[in-house]
Amino acid sequence: MRYFSVLIFSVIIIVEMLQGMGIGATAGVVKIYAEPGKKSYSKTLRLINPDNWGKHFVVSIAKSAPKKEYIPVSNLSWIKVEPETVFIAGKGKSEPIKIVVQIPDSDVYYNRRFVCRVEVSQASLNALSAGLVIPVYIDTKENRKIPDTCSDCGIVVYPHRLVIDGNIDSLTIVNWTSDTVNLTLGWNQPKQDNWKKAMEIFENVMGTFIPIGDTLQLMPKTKRNIFLKPISFPGKGKLYFSDAKNNVDYTELIWGNW
């Protein structure tokens, strides 16, 4: 009987410890628009302590698995959090957690999409700490310039964002991989079957209109230019290119007085 009482007491203690490891956040994801060579940051994230007593938390940056068209950040030293430790009073909220991004100034890092994650854990509980994970999505500034090489690239569209101010403009798709790819097009989502109908808002220009057929083939390390001339105003949408290995990229098209 005495053993049973001790066991119940131990279980209650463990439950109380687990209940004390709560942590919340004001944002489920963080999105940052970054220009290579310059500091960019977000202050949208604040941590929430749901318990009645104050707690210290550790905030850090960690690698993430690929997320659709976002690839893992090449170097975690590009991303910093300020502050790295924070105290939050009971039922309180932290000051904004500043996430600072500084990507090297190189043509390779324009028109890219990276992902990492913020990890939050309670400082005093070590291995027992219940953590909070928040994805960080980084879109780098668009640029028409195509670098000479790109070792960690797959399928990349240049530029990532295209505002068509005049009657005609163009984009370039580059296959940086070592394989021949057959790209499937999609409008506002990858591999959409009715992309041709959606793209009727554009007309044929110089014989290089959105490719006829269900796929666009690109040999290794080659590129293809596509000229666009909108005939419907105003509008916007995302034009996707994806292959069988889930290499995928898109450009955001904006035209007219949107």
C-alpha positions as CSV (number, residue, x, y, z in Angstrom):
1,M,0.0,0.0,0.0
2,R,2.8,2.3,0.8
3,Y,4.5,1.6,-2.6
4,F,1.2,2.4,-4.4
5,S,1.0,5.8,-2.6
6,V,4.6,6.7,-3.6
7,L,3.8,5.7,-7.2
8,I,0.8,8.0,-7.3
9,F,2.7,10.8,-5.8
10,S,5.5,10.4,-8.4
11,V,3.0,10.4,-11.3
12,I,1.5,13.6,-10.0
13,I,4.9,15.3,-9.8
14,I,5.7,14.3,-13.4
15,V,2.3,15.6,-14.7
16,E,2.9,18.9,-12.9
17,M,6.4,19.2,-14.5
18,L,5.0,18.5,-18.0
19,Q,2.2,21.1,-17.5
20,G,4.9,23.6,-16.6
21,M,6.6,23.4,-20.0
22,G,4.0,25.3,-22.0
23,I,5.1,27.9,-24.6
24,G,3.1,29.6,-27.3
25,A,3.8,32.2,-30.1
26,T,2.0,35.0,-31.9
27,A,3.1,33.6,-35.3
28,G,3.0,30.1,-36.7
29,V,5.5,30.9,-39.5
30,V,7.9,33.8,-40.2
31,K,8.4,35.2,-43.7
32,I,11.3,37.4,-44.6
33,Y,12.2,39.2,-47.9
34,A,16.0,39.5,-48.0
35,E,18.4,41.2,-50.3
36,P,21.9,39.6,-50.6
37,G,24.6,41.7,-49.0
38,K,22.2,43.6,-46.8
39,K,20.6,42.9,-43.4
40,S,17.0,42.1,-43.4
41,Y,14.9,41.2,-40.4
42,S,11.5,40.3,-39.0
43,K,10.0,41.3,-35.7
44,T,6.6,39.6,-36.0
45,L,7.3,36.8,-33.6
46,R,6.6,37.1,-29.9
47,L,6.5,34.3,-27.4
48,I,3.7,33.6,-24.9
49,N,3.9,32.0,-21.5
50,P,0.5,30.4,-20.7
51,D,1.5,29.5,-17.1
52,N,1.1,31.4,-13.9
53,W,4.8,31.6,-13.2
54,G,7.8,33.2,-15.0
55,K,10.1,31.1,-17.1
56,H,13.3,31.5,-19.1
57,F,13.5,30.3,-22.7
58,V,16.3,29.7,-25.1
59,V,15.7,30.7,-28.8
60,S,17.9,29.4,-31.6
61,I,18.1,28.8,-35.3
62,A,18.2,25.2,-36.7
63,K,18.2,23.5,-40.1
64,S,14.9,22.5,-41.7
65,A,13.9,19.9,-44.2
66,P,12.9,21.2,-47.7
67,K,9.5,22.7,-47.9
68,K,8.0,22.6,-51.4
69,E,10.0,25.1,-53.4
70,Y,12.0,26.2,-50.3
71,I,15.4,24.5,-49.8
72,P,17.4,24.4,-46.5
73,V,19.5,27.5,-45.8
74,S,23.0,26.9,-47.1
75,N,24.7,28.3,-44.0
76,L,23.0,28.9,-40.6
77,S,25.5,31.6,-39.8
78,W,23.4,33.8,-42.1
79,I,20.5,33.8,-39.6
80,K,20.6,35.3,-36.1
81,V,18.0,35.7,-33.4
82,E,17.9,38.6,-30.9
83,P,17.7,37.9,-28.0
84,E,18.8,34.3,-27.7
85,T,17.5,34.0,-24.1
86,V,14.3,35.6,-22.8
87,F,12.4,35.7,-19.6
88,I,8.6,35.8,-19.7
89,A,6.5,36.6,-16.7
90,G,3.5,34.3,-15.8
91,K,0.7,34.8,-18.3
92,G,3.0,37.2,-20.1
93,K,4.3,37.9,-23.6
94,S,7.8,38.6,-24.7
95,E,9.1,41.5,-26.6
96,P,9.4,40.9,-30.4
97,I,12.0,38.2,-31.2
98,K,14.2,39.8,-33.9
99,I,15.2,37.4,-36.7
100,V,18.1,38.9,-38.7
101,V,19.1,37.6,-42.1
102,Q,22.3,38.5,-43.9
103,I,23.0,36.5,-47.0
104,P,26.3,37.0,-48.8
105,D,26.3,39.4,-51.8
106,S,26.4,37.1,-54.7
107,D,24.4,36.7,-57.9
108,V,23.9,33.0,-56.8
109,Y,21.7,34.1,-53.9
110,Y,19.2,36.3,-55.8
111,N,15.9,34.7,-56.9
112,R,16.2,32.0,-54.2
113,R,13.9,30.6,-51.6
114,F,15.3,29.2,-48.3
115,V,13.9,27.7,-45.2
116,C,15.1,27.2,-41.6
117,R,13.4,27.2,-38.3
118,V,13.3,28.8,-34.9
119,E,13.5,26.5,-32.0
120,V,12.3,27.5,-28.5
121,S,12.9,25.5,-25.4
122,Q,12.6,26.2,-21.7
123,A,16.1,26.9,-20.3
124,S,16.0,25.1,-17.0
125,L,14.4,21.8,-18.1
126,N,17.1,20.5,-20.5
127,A,16.1,17.2,-22.0
128,L,12.6,17.3,-20.5
129,S,11.9,20.6,-22.2
130,A,8.9,20.7,-24.5
131,G,10.0,22.7,-27.5
132,L,8.3,25.0,-30.0
133,V,9.3,25.0,-33.7
134,I,8.5,27.8,-36.1
135,P,9.4,27.7,-39.8
136,V,11.2,30.7,-41.3
137,Y,10.7,31.2,-45.0
138,I,13.2,33.5,-46.8
139,D,12.6,34.9,-50.3
140,T,15.6,36.7,-51.7
141,K,15.3,39.7,-54.0
142,E,14.5,39.1,-57.6
143,N,17.1,39.8,-60.3
144,R,17.3,39.1,-64.0
145,K,21.0,38.4,-63.9
146,I,21.8,34.6,-64.2
147,P,25.0,33.5,-62.4
148,D,27.7,31.5,-64.2
149,T,27.3,28.6,-61.8
150,C,25.0,27.5,-59.0
151,S,26.1,24.3,-57.2
152,D,23.1,23.9,-54.9
153,C,20.4,25.0,-57.4
154,G,17.8,22.8,-59.1
155,I,15.2,24.5,-61.3
156,V,15.3,28.3,-60.9
157,V,13.1,31.0,-62.6
158,Y,14.7,34.4,-63.2
159,P,13.2,36.7,-62.0
160,H,11.2,35.3,-59.1
161,R,8.8,38.3,-59.4
162,L,7.9,39.9,-62.7
163,V,5.9,43.1,-62.9
164,I,4.9,43.6,-66.6
165,D,4.7,47.4,-67.0
166,G,4.7,47.5,-70.8
167,N,3.3,45.4,-73.6
168,I,5.9,42.6,-73.4
169,D,8.3,41.1,-70.9
170,S,10.2,37.8,-70.4
171,L,11.4,35.3,-67.9
172,T,14.1,32.6,-68.0
173,I,13.9,29.1,-66.7
174,V,17.3,27.5,-65.9
175,N,18.0,23.8,-65.3
176,W,21.0,23.8,-63.0
177,T,20.8,20.0,-62.4
178,S,22.9,17.3,-64.2
179,D,19.8,15.6,-65.6
180,T,17.5,16.3,-68.5
181,V,14.2,17.5,-67.0
182,N,10.6,17.5,-68.3
183,L,9.0,20.5,-66.6
184,T,5.3,20.5,-65.9
185,L,3.6,23.9,-65.7
186,G,1.0,25.0,-63.2
187,W,-0.9,28.2,-62.6
188,N,-1.0,29.2,-58.9
189,Q,-0.1,25.6,-57.9
190,P,2.4,23.0,-59.2
191,K,1.3,20.6,-61.9
192,Q,-2.1,22.1,-62.5
193,D,-3.9,20.5,-65.4
194,N,-5.7,23.6,-66.6
195,W,-2.7,25.9,-66.8
196,K,-3.2,26.5,-70.5
197,K,-6.7,27.9,-69.9
198,A,-5.4,30.1,-67.1
199,M,-2.6,31.4,-69.4
200,E,-5.0,32.5,-72.1
201,I,-4.6,35.9,-70.6
202,F,-1.2,36.0,-72.4
203,E,-0.7,35.9,-76.1
204,N,2.0,34.4,-78.4
205,V,5.0,36.6,-78.9
206,M,8.0,35.9,-81.3
207,G,7.1,32.1,-81.3
208,T,8.3,31.7,-77.7
209,F,4.9,31.8,-75.9
210,I,4.4,29.5,-73.0
211,P,5.5,26.2,-74.5
212,I,2.9,24.2,-76.4
213,G,2.4,20.7,-74.9
214,D,2.1,19.5,-71.4
215,T,5.8,19.6,-70.6
216,L,8.9,21.7,-71.3
217,Q,12.1,19.8,-71.8
218,L,15.4,21.2,-70.7
219,M,18.8,19.6,-71.1
220,P,21.3,19.8,-68.2
221,K,22.7,23.2,-67.4
222,T,20.6,24.9,-70.1
223,K,18.0,27.7,-70.0
224,R,14.8,28.7,-71.9
225,N,13.4,32.2,-72.4
226,I,9.7,32.8,-72.4
227,F,8.2,36.1,-73.6
228,L,4.9,37.2,-72.1
229,K,2.4,39.8,-73.4
230,P,-0.7,40.2,-71.3
231,I,-4.0,40.7,-73.1
232,S,-6.2,40.8,-70.0
233,F,-5.9,43.6,-67.3
234,P,-5.3,43.7,-64.5
235,G,-4.2,40.5,-62.9
236,K,-1.6,38.5,-61.0
237,G,-0.7,34.8,-60.4
238,K,2.1,32.4,-59.9
239,L,3.5,30.4,-62.8
240,Y,5.1,27.1,-61.6
241,F,7.6,24.8,-63.2
242,S,8.2,21.4,-61.6
243,D,9.8,18.1,-62.6
244,A,9.3,14.4,-61.6
245,K,11.9,14.7,-58.8
246,N,9.9,17.5,-57.1
247,N,12.4,20.2,-58.2
248,V,10.0,23.1,-58.3
249,D,10.1,26.9,-58.7
250,Y,7.7,29.7,-59.7
251,T,7.6,33.3,-60.6
252,E,4.9,35.7,-59.4
253,L,3.5,37.6,-62.4
254,I,1.8,41.0,-62.0
255,W,0.4,43.0,-64.8
256,G,-1.9,46.0,-65.4
257,N,-3.0,48.4,-62.7
258,W,-3.1,45.8,-59.9
